Amino acid sequence: MARAGIGESVEGIHAVRAALDAGRVRRLTVERGRVEGLADLVDEAERRGVPVEVVEDVRRSATTDAPQGVLASCDPIPLVSLEEAVAAGSPPALVVLDHVEDPRNVGAIARTAVAAGIASIVVPRHRAAPLGATAFKTAAGAFEALAIAEVSSIAGAVSDLKSLNVWVVALDADGDRSLFGLELLAEPIALVLGAEGEGVSRLARERADVIASIPLIGAMESLNASVAAALAMYEVARVRGWAERPKP
């Protein structure tokens, strides 16, 4: 059964602040020794009518190793359909995570996606990093600004994206074309990034329109998933001219 949303428990200063700004926080829990340093968060929560609980140690209730003295119980961020994820960008630009299993990588990818102007992320329902507190903390609030679609099959999503007139580019070290300078990135595009160590799954590769690589100049076999994603997303921004736009 598909989930209704994500992010019901958020930890870390930046992630909690973003959830609070989004109006999702229903209860704020702050460590007693951090109340003074987090006074702005506490004041904003109280201004919004959010109950604030002060405890001796938030780590007893935390999921991450370093919750930074604060955690929040939240209304979930609703997930969207694949069609809605496509419509979120103009022209569409999506990142499809093919069973990336490290939540820190997923959080870092989400953070870079927002910074690079990418509107949507697509994730599989199974065999992937949980979109929980660790991913949210690493993302530092980015999930609040993304359209997030959850699908039962990445290969199926690739086929569906093509039927929605979105070009699908799978990233693979053995790709026959360089990602850099790929003019196709100016069109409605979905970038498929594979799992750490395994790469893009066979069916997703077979169904993609293009298999592209990021050139490796030195003696390394591969890049970290979040680093590869960052390079790819910023190449989309460069090709589309987004990088030259003044920041709003």
C-alpha positions, 0 to 999 in steps of 0.5 A: 500500500502506498504511503500518504506522505513522508517527514512525520518526524524531523530532527536537526535545526535546519530541517525543523526550521523548514518544517516549521516555516512550512506549517507542518510542525505539530509538536516541538521537542527541545533539549533543556540545555539548548533552549537558549540557543534555539530561542528563535525556533521556540518563539516561532513555534509558540507564535504558531500555537505549536506545543513546545516540550522541554526535555533533558535529552532529545536523543532518547527519542531521536533517530539520528545520531546528532539531532542538534537538540531539537526534533519535531512531530509533523504532518506528513508531506504529501507524495505526488503522482508521477504525472504531478512530478512531471508537471512540477517543473517547466520544462520538466526536470526530474531525478529518478533514484534507482534504489539508492540505499544510503539516506544521507545520499538521498538527503544530499541529492534532495538538497542539491536538487533544490539548489540547482532548480530541479523540481522533482524526485522519484523514488521506489517504494521498496529496496531504497533508503527510507525518507526518514529523519536521517534523509531529512536532516541531511537535506536541511529542509530541501524536501519541503520544496520538492515534489516527491513521487513514490513508484512501485517500479523504477523500470515502469516509471521510466516507461511511464515518463517516456509516455509523458514525453519526458526524455530519460537519461540513465547515468552509467560509467559505461555510457556511450555519450558524455553527459556534459554538453548533452543538448537533450538536457534542455528538453523535458528530462529525467535523470536516472541515478543508480544504487551505490556500487550497482548502478542503474538496474538492467531494465531501467537502462534498457528502457532509457533513451540515452545512457550517459557517463560523467567523464572520470579523468583520474584513476577512480572507477566511480563517483559517490551517488550524491556527487554524480547527482550534483554534477548531473543536475548542475549540468541541466541547469547550465544547459538550460541557462538557469545558472546565469539567472540572478537569484530571486 
